[in-house]
Amino acid sequence: MKELTTGNIRNIALVSYTGAGKTSLVEALLYTAGTIPTMGSVPGGTTVCDYEPEEVQHKVSIGASVAHFDWKGVRVNVIDAPGALSFQGEARMALRAVDGVLIVVSAAAGVKTELEKIWSAVKEMALPCLLFVNDLDKDRTLLAPTLEACEKALECKGLPVAVPIGEGAQLEGVVDLVGGVSWRSLKDSPKAQQGAIPPDLAGACAEARKKLTEGVAETDDRLLEKYLAEGDLTAEELIQGVKNGTQRLSFVPVLCGSAVKNIGSTLLLDLLAWCLPAPGERAAQAPLAGIHPQTGEPVARRADSAESLSAFVFKTIIDPFMGRLSYVRVLSGTLTADAAFYNATRRVKEKGGHVFWILGKKYVQVPALRAGEIGAIGKLKDTQTGDTICDDHHPVQYPSPHLSRPVMSFALEPKSKADIEKVSLGLHKLVEEDPTLEFVRNNETKEMILSGMGQLHVDVTFEKLRRKYGVDVNIHTPKVPYKETIRKMAQAQGKYKKQTGGHGQFGDCWLQLDPLPRGKGVEFVNKVVGGAIPRNFIPAVEKGVIEASHEGILAGFPVVDLRTTVYDGSYHTVDSSEMSFKIAASMGFKKALESAHPILLEPIMTVEVTTPDDVVGAVIGDLNSRRGRILGVNASGSTEAIKALVPLVELLKYTPTLNAITGGRGSYAMEFHSYEEVPHDQAQRIIDEHKAAKAAKQAVHQ
């Protein structure tokens, strides 16, 4: 193609739900554009964009994949974004890297929740869209009802620019309403055959073109004036009107066909090239607005290679052969190979390696990436997904999309204890690749916890861990980090005396425990007067108290929210030592706990459940059954957000239940709120379980 400039680049994300045919449609586009010699298939595991072993096995897109092709002098970069809810973090990041969106809907499946959720992000970013109705070659599929369902669910205006030729298995091609021609698919050929509109469709196409013309004219006063005066618009005026209306978000042009049969892809390629905006056009509609990382002042950039460098990192992969690769959208300036620049998000300087164009798992090395291009750069040490890299003399930081917090957690342990470090290292790398994962070591329960967006998300992560890093893990539901505290003041003596002949051990202290408000932790106060305990032994008393508080007397959980005061004691000039006072303090602390009315505390979470309004009653009823306290319900369109306080233990397996109640249309987020007392019957069950586990452990050791 001619020289690549900002004006002849189109950056597009394909979004939808799993099974809509996004990956197959990318195959059709690449094949029709002449980039690949034959079309691959998802069932055969031979597509350009689904190349990870886990994607081939599960037959779903797991990560955002990038491909490019040239069509009529335009370079089109496409990002095939995953459709499953578990991987919508990848889809949201992909939207930040593009100037337009192609929505894919299967006429056989209709509109699904996943599409509604990603559509909200598309609207939030004000991205112009095309809609492709796929699978019209399947039985009992029609364009009109599918479009009607899309308009209702997405609350958008769809404007068909194509009409299918034939129905179901007899689908042969599509009619281009703008150009007034037909495009029929040819077997084993990427090129569709252009022809006249079939006579039996002439009336339907004339009516559809009239609706298209009216829809375009309504969005432009000049065109409306001409249409009212002359009753029609020229093809050139229609083309410009469709482009302007799309980019102003007045409507969504609707195309149709079949991805697997390569029907409708030629017309779709034309619209991708002339209808969706180039980077410069997009920047004119929505300027590249960032902030200065030091001052916070607004900073704007133009989508121009002559500007200073700025780029957004929308994906990170750690490839066993290529090493660490950062996928970037260059927003301004030029990113050259082996160049030094500044990471405005992390406030560190970086030096990159080679830069590449991307075609699935293939990388084409190039000298530089210019404004508007999408590509990859190697060897960035500190840069993460969502970061901005830029010229250090002209810094700018762009906002990163908000990603939902993980909702499903599993405790894990390596099948071999020798693999503990390998598991930790591997999961940290996988978290770098996927920021919607969280991996932590819980200091209270001593467990390694992996959290993800759903069961599939977590399962795939463990599969990657096995494949990439060679370790297997056992997983189970995480322990709940209960705590213990006291209800009333208590005093007790801790006295440790041991005589073994010669030098002995002697420590004696009196302790008082007082309850504190929730969240205050553990305090230690020294009120010893008159030298009853020498000053140099007081730190040992405090250490004994702190260590004893790590394991309570009810069920072995940490003791919190109390003040321990040492107020008296005695010592021996020869036998007293730091160790003896530490042991005495521990004994006194546990003795005082017994008479201080100890109780169990459990973590309470603030939960926000987003659910369709037709099942809100069932969701609230389920939350009440989980000991939840409803704080409020806020309506927004056809959904409602329920805010509640719910014990963490009741939410460990909440995701499957919510999916069952809402038909997969609900979602939730939670964060820690406070600790509260466990109800008596629940507490007794937890204590009994602890005693049984402790007895079993002792039996094993004996």
Long-range contacts (C-beta under 8 A, 24 or more apart in sequence): 1-70, 1-73, 1-74, 1-75, 2-73, 4-75, 4-370, 4-373, 5-370, 6-278, 6-279, 6-280, 6-303, 6-304, 6-305, 6-370, 6-371, 6-372, 7-278, 7-280, 8-73, 8-74, 8-75, 8-278, 9-74, 9-75, 9-76, 9-77, 9-278, 9-279, 9-372, 9-373, 10-74, 10-75, 10-76, 10-77, 10-99, 10-100, 10-272, 10-273, 10-276, 10-277, 10-278, 11-77, 11-79, 11-97, 11-98, 11-99, 11-100, 11-279, 11-329, 11-372, 11-374, 12-76, 12-77, 12-78, 12-79, 12-98, 12-99, 12-100, 12-101, 12-102, 12-272, 12-276, 13-64, 13-78, 13-79, 13-81, 13-91, 13-94, 13-95, 13-97, 13-98, 13-100, 13-101, 13-102, 14-78, 14-79, 14-80, 14-81, 14-101, 14-102, 14-104, 15-81, 15-83, 15-91, 15-94, 15-95, 15-101, 15-102, 15-103, 15-104, 15-115, 15-118, 15-119, 15-122, 16-83, 16-103, 16-104, 16-105, 16-106, 16-114, 16-115, 16-118, 17-83, 17-84, 17-109, 17-112, 17-113, 17-114, 17-115, 18-60, 18-61, 18-82, 18-83, 18-84, 18-114, 19-60, 19-83, 19-106, 19-109, 20-83, 20-104, 20-105, 20-106, 20-109, 20-115, 20-134, 21-104, 21-106, 21-134, 21-135, 21-259, 21-260, 22-61, 22-80, 22-81, 22-83, 22-104, 23-47, 23-49, 23-50, 23-61, 23-65, 23-80, 24-134, 24-259, 24-260, 25-102, 25-104, 25-132, 25-134, 25-259, 25-265, 25-268, 26-67, 26-78, 26-80, 27-259, 28-259, 28-260, 28-262, 28-265, 29-69, 29-76, 29-78, 29-265, 29-268, 29-269, 29-272, 30-67, 30-69, 31-190, 31-262, 31-265, 32-190, 32-191, 32-192, 32-262, 32-265, 32-266, 32-269, 33-69, 33-70, 33-71, 33-76, 33-190, 33-269, 34-69, 34-190, 35-67, 35-68, 35-69, 35-70, 35-359, 39-260, 39-262, 41-260, 47-360, 48-359, 48-360, 49-80, 49-360, 50-80, 51-360, 51-361, 53-463, 53-467, 54-460, 54-463, 54-464, 54-467, 57-463, 58-456, 58-460, 60-84, 60-456, 61-87, 62-87, 62-460, 63-87, 63-90, 63-315, 63-317, 63-433, 63-434, 64-90, 64-91, 64-93, 64-94, 64-314, 64-315, 64-327, 65-360, 66-327, 66-358, 66-359, 66-360, 66-374, 67-358, 67-359, 67-360, 68-357, 68-358, 68-359, 68-374, 71-269, 71-270, 71-272, 71-273, 72-269, 72-270, 72-273, 74-273, 76-269, 76-272, 76-273, 77-373, 77-374, 78-102, 79-374, 81-118, 83-114, 83-115, 83-118, 84-114, 84-454, 84-456, 85-113, 85-114, 85-117, 85-453, 85-454, 85-664, 85-667, 86-452, 86-453, 86-454, 86-455, 86-456, 86-457, 86-460, 87-436, 87-453, 87-457, 88-114, 88-117, 88-118, 88-404, 88-453, 89-403, 89-404, 89-434, 89-435, 89-436, 89-453, 90-315, 90-434, 90-436, 91-118, 91-121, 92-118, 92-121, 92-401, 92-402, 92-403, 93-314, 93-315, 93-385, 93-386, 93-401, 93-403, 94-314, 94-315, 95-121, 95-122, 95-125, 95-127, 95-401, 96-125, 96-312, 96-314, 96-329, 96-400, 96-401, 97-312, 97-314, 97-327, 97-329, 97-374, 98-127, 98-329, 99-127, 99-128, 99-276, 99-277, 99-278, 99-279, 99-281, 99-282, 100-127, 100-128, 100-129, 100-130, 100-272, 100-276, 100-277, 100-282, 101-127, 101-128, 101-129, 101-130, 102-129, 102-130, 102-131, 102-132, 102-268, 102-272, 103-129, 103-130, 103-131, 103-132, 103-150, 103-252, 104-132, 104-134, 104-259, 105-131, 105-132, 105-133, 105-134, 105-146, 105-150, 106-134, 106-135, 107-133, 107-134, 107-135, 107-136, 107-138, 107-141, 107-142, 107-143, 107-146, 107-256, 108-135, 108-138, 108-140, 108-141, 109-135, 110-146, 110-149, 111-149, 111-150, 111-153, 111-154, 112-664, 113-663, 113-664, 113-665, 115-153, 115-154, 116-153, 116-154, 116-665, 117-667, 119-154, 121-401, 126-249, 126-285, 126-286, 128-246, 128-247, 128-249, 128-276, 128-277, 129-156, 129-246, 129-252, 130-246, 130-252, 130-253, 130-254, 130-255, 130-268, 130-271, 130-272, 130-275, 130-276, 131-158, 131-252, 131-253, 131-254, 131-255, 132-254, 132-255, 132-256, 132-257, 132-264, 132-268, 133-254, 133-255, 133-256, 133-257, 134-256, 134-257, 134-258, 134-259, 135-258, 135-259, 136-164, 136-167, 136-168, 136-171, 136-256, 136-257, 136-258, 136-263, 137-168, 137-169, 137-171, 137-258, 137-260, 137-261, 137-263, 138-168, 139-168, 139-169, 140-168, 141-167, 141-168, 142-167, 143-254, 143-256, 147-254, 155-637, 156-251, 156-252, 157-215, 157-250, 157-251, 157-252, 158-251, 158-252, 158-253, 158-254, 159-211, 159-212, 159-215, 159-216, 159-242, 159-245, 159-251, 159-252, 159-253, 159-254, 160-208, 160-211, 160-212, 160-253, 160-254, 160-255, 160-256, 161-212, 161-242, 161-253, 161-254, 161-255, 161-267, 161-271, 162-254, 162-255, 162-256, 162-257, 162-264, 162-267, 163-201, 163-204, 163-205, 163-208, 163-256, 164-256, 164-257, 164-264, 165-198, 165-201, 171-257, 171-258, 171-261, 171-263, 172-263, 173-257, 173-263, 173-264, 174-255, 174-256, 174-257, 174-263, 174-264, 174-267, 175-201, 175-205, 176-267, 176-270, 177-205, 177-208, 177-209, 177-212, 178-212, 178-235, 178-238, 178-239, 178-242, 179-235, 180-209, 180-235, 183-264, 183-266, 183-267, 185-261, 185-262, 185-263, 190-262, 191-266, 192-262, 192-263, 192-265, 192-266, 212-238, 212-242, 213-238, 215-245, 215-251, 216-241, 216-242, 216-245, 217-241, 219-244, 219-245, 219-248, 219-250, 219-251, 220-244, 220-245, 239-274, 242-271, 242-275, 243-274, 243-275, 246-275, 246-276, 247-276, 247-277, 247-281, 247-282, 247-285, 248-285, 278-372, 279-303, 279-331, 279-371, 279-372, 280-304, 280-372, 288-331, 288-332, 288-398, 289-398, 290-388, 290-396, 290-397, 290-398, 290-399, 291-396, 291-397, 292-395, 292-396, 292-397, 293-344, 293-345, 293-347, 293-395, 293-396, 293-397, 294-395, 299-395, 299-396, 301-331, 301-332, 301-396, 302-332, 303-331, 303-332, 303-371, 303-372, 304-332, 304-333, 304-371, 305-332, 305-333, 305-334, 305-370, 305-371, 306-333, 307-332, 307-333, 307-371, 308-332, 308-333, 308-390, 308-391, 308-393, 308-394, 309-333, 309-334, 309-335, 309-341, 309-389, 309-390, 309-391, 310-388, 310-389, 310-390, 310-391, 310-396, 310-398, 311-335, 311-369, 311-388, 311-389, 311-390, 312-387, 312-388, 312-398, 312-400, 313-380, 313-383, 313-384, 313-385, 313-386, 313-387, 313-388, 313-389, 314-385, 314-386, 315-385, 316-383, 316-384, 316-385, 316-432, 316-433, 317-433, 318-429, 318-432, 318-433, 320-468, 322-363, 322-378, 323-378, 323-379, 324-378, 324-379, 324-380, 324-381, 325-356, 325-363, 325-376, 325-377, 325-378, 326-376, 326-377, 326-378, 326-380, 326-383, 327-358, 327-374, 327-375, 327-376, 328-369, 328-374, 328-375, 328-376, 328-377, 328-389, 329-373, 329-374, 330-369, 330-370, 330-371, 330-372, 330-373, 330-374, 330-375, 331-371, 331-398, 332-371, 333-371, 333-391, 334-368, 334-369, 334-370, 334-371, 335-368, 335-369, 335-370, 335-375, 335-377, 335-389, 336-367, 336-368, 337-365, 337-366, 337-367, 337-368, 340-392, 341-389, 341-390, 341-391, 341-392, 342-389, 342-390, 342-391, 342-392, 342-395, 343-380, 343-382, 343-383, 343-387, 343-388, 343-389, 344-387, 344-388, 344-389, 344-390, 344-395, 344-396, 344-397, 345-384, 345-386, 345-387, 345-388, 345-397, 345-400, 346-382, 346-383, 346-384, 346-387, 348-382, 349-392, 350-380, 350-381, 350-382, 350-383, 350-389, 351-379, 352-377, 352-378, 352-379, 352-380, 353-377, 353-378, 353-379, 354-378, 384-432, 384-435, 385-432, 385-433, 385-435, 386-435, 403-435, 403-436, 404-436, 404-453, 404-667, 404-669, 405-438, 405-669, 405-670, 405-671, 406-436, 406-437, 406-438, 406-451, 406-452, 406-453, 407-451, 407-453, 407-454, 407-654, 407-655, 407-667, 407-668, 407-669, 407-670, 408-451, 408-452, 408-453, 408-454, 408-455, 408-457, 408-458, 408-655, 409-449, 409-450, 409-451, 409-452, 409-478, 409-652, 410-449, 410-450, 410-451, 410-458, 410-475, 410-476, 410-477, 410-478, 411-445, 411-447, 411-448, 411-449, 411-475, 411-476, 411-477, 411-478, 411-479, 412-447, 412-448, 412-449, 412-450, 412-462, 412-473, 412-474, 412-475, 412-476, 413-447, 413-448, 413-473, 413-474, 414-471, 414-472, 414-473, 414-474, 415-471, 415-472, 415-473, 415-474, 416-471, 416-472, 419-471, 419-472, 422-469, 422-470, 422-471, 423-448, 423-465, 423-469, 423-471, 423-473, 424-448, 425-469, 426-465, 426-468, 426-469, 426-471, 427-461, 427-465, 429-468, 429-469, 430-461, 430-464, 430-465, 430-468, 434-461, 437-461, 442-478, 442-479, 442-481, 444-481, 444-557, 444-558, 445-478, 445-479, 445-481, 447-478, 447-479, 449-478, 450-475, 454-655, 455-655, 455-656, 477-652, 477-653, 478-652, 480-602, 480-603, 480-648, 480-649, 480-652, 481-557, 481-603, 482-555, 482-557, 482-600, 482-601, 482-602, 482-603, 482-678, 482-686, 483-552, 483-557, 483-558, 483-559, 483-560, 483-600, 483-601, 483-675, 484-552, 484-553, 484-554, 484-555, 484-557, 484-558, 484-559, 484-560, 484-598, 484-599, 484-600, 484-601, 485-515, 485-559, 485-560, 485-561, 485-562, 485-598, 485-599, 485-601, 486-513, 486-515, 486-559, 486-562, 486-593, 486-596, 486-597, 486-598, 486-599, 487-515, 487-596, 487-597, 487-598, 487-599, 488-515, 488-596, 488-597, 489-513, 489-514, 489-515, 489-596, 490-592, 490-593, 490-594, 490-595, 490-596, 490-597, 491-592, 492-588, 492-589, 492-591, 492-592, 492-594, 492-595, 493-588, 493-591, 494-544, 494-584, 494-585, 494-586, 494-587, 494-588, 494-589, 494-591, 495-584, 495-587, 495-588, 496-580, 496-581, 496-583, 496-584, 496-587, 498-580, 499-575, 503-574, 503-575, 504-572, 504-574, 504-575, 505-575, 505-576, 505-577, 505-579, 505-580, 505-583, 506-571, 506-572, 506-575, 506-576, 506-580, 507-537, 507-540, 507-569, 507-571, 507-576, 507-577, 507-580, 507-581, 507-582, 507-583, 507-584, 507-585, 508-533, 508-569, 508-570, 508-571, 508-584, 509-533, 509-541, 509-566, 509-568, 509-569, 509-581, 509-584, 509-585, 509-588, 510-566, 510-567, 510-568, 510-569, 510-588, 511-545, 511-564, 511-565, 511-566, 511-567, 511-585, 511-588, 511-589, 511-592, 512-564, 512-565, 512-567, 512-592, 513-562, 513-563, 513-564, 513-565, 513-589, 513-592, 513-593, 513-596, 514-562, 514-563, 514-565, 515-561, 515-562, 515-596, 516-561, 516-562, 516-563, 517-561, 518-561, 518-601, 518-674, 518-675, 518-676, 519-561, 519-674, 519-675, 520-560, 520-561, 521-560, 521-561, 522-546, 522-549, 522-559, 522-560, 522-561, 522-562, 522-563, 522-564, 523-562, 523-563, 523-564, 524-563, 524-564, 524-565, 524-566, 525-563, 525-564, 525-565, 525-566, 526-565, 526-566, 527-565, 527-566, 527-567, 528-566, 528-567, 528-568, 528-569, 532-568, 532-569, 532-570, 532-571, 533-566, 533-568, 533-569, 533-570, 533-571, 533-581, 534-571, 534-576, 536-578, 537-571, 537-576, 537-578, 537-581, 538-566, 539-578, 540-578, 540-579, 540-581, 540-582, 540-585, 541-566, 541-581, 541-582, 541-584, 541-585, 542-566, 542-585, 543-582, 543-585, 544-581, 544-582, 544-583, 544-584, 544-585, 544-586, 544-589, 545-585, 545-586, 545-589, 547-582, 547-586, 548-585, 548-586, 548-589, 548-590, 549-589, 552-593, 552-598, 553-590, 553-593, 553-594, 553-598, 554-598, 554-599, 554-600, 554-683, 554-687, 554-690, 555-600, 555-686, 555-687, 555-689, 555-690, 555-691, 556-690, 556-694, 557-600, 559-593, 559-598, 560-601, 560-675, 561-601, 561-675, 562-596, 564-589, 599-677, 599-678, 599-683, 600-677, 600-678, 600-683, 600-686, 600-687, 601-675, 601-676, 601-677, 601-678, 602-647, 602-648, 602-649, 602-675, 602-676, 602-677, 602-678, 602-682, 603-647, 603-648, 603-672, 603-674, 603-675, 604-645, 604-646, 604-647, 604-648, 604-672, 604-673, 604-674, 604-675, 604-676, 605-645, 605-646, 605-647, 605-648, 605-651, 605-670, 605-671, 605-672, 605-673, 606-643, 606-644, 606-645, 606-670, 606-671, 606-672, 606-673, 607-643, 607-644, 607-645, 607-646, 607-651, 607-668, 607-669, 607-670, 608-641, 608-642, 608-643, 608-668, 608-669, 608-670, 609-641, 609-642, 609-644, 609-658, 609-666, 609-667, 609-668, 610-639, 610-640, 610-641, 610-642, 610-666, 610-667, 610-668, 611-639, 611-640, 611-642, 611-658, 611-661, 611-662, 611-665, 611-666, 612-638, 612-639, 612-640, 612-662, 612-665, 612-666, 613-638, 613-639, 613-640, 615-661, 615-662, 615-663, 615-665, 615-666, 616-640, 616-642, 618-661, 619-658, 619-661, 619-662, 619-666, 622-657, 622-658, 622-661, 626-650, 626-651, 626-654, 627-679, 645-673, 646-670, 647-676
